[in-house]
Amino acid sequence: MSNEMQVEVRIVRLPHARDLPLPQYQSALAAGLDLMAAVPADAPVDIPPGGRAVIPTGVAIALPPGSEGQIRPRSGLAARHGVTVLNAPGTIDADYRGELQVILVNTGAELFVVSRGMRIAQLVIAPIQRANLVEWNSLDATERASGGLGSTGLDSKTG
């Protein structure tokens, strides 16, 4: 018996992606659906070192209220080629109905070529909470206080 929560997400395959499979999980317990590049077969996208490109996926989705889509990098592309999602995680709001697109950046040392059908990112569907902001004159004290970037140290010995 599985404890995972399932949510219905409507998806439309756009005309320029009719021959591509829909996003899918690659294993039984995978958190993300792999998104594919819907670039023309005869026009792959070159991303030079330090460059970036917006890659179409050929799909649009309708998320239910109370959820978001998170576009995340694929670890293999990052580890092997230095290619990642520039605004990771990219957020797909529940009211967005346009084509999912992925901003890839090449932090590697070699040209990276995005070809049609390549798995370029993953889509994680997650619940969200909307905040009700309540203005106060001060905040409660904590041990960390206003200690920010790097304030807790780099390893377990420096705290």
Secondary structure, 3 states (H helix, E strand, C coil): CCCCCCCCCEEEECHHHCCCCCCECCCCCCCCEEEECCCCCCCCEEECCCCEEEEEEEEEEECCCCEEEEEECCHHHHHHHCEEECCCCEEECCCCCCEEEEEEEECCCCCEEECCCCEEEEEEEEECCCCCCCCCCCCCCCCCCCCCCCCCCCCCCCC
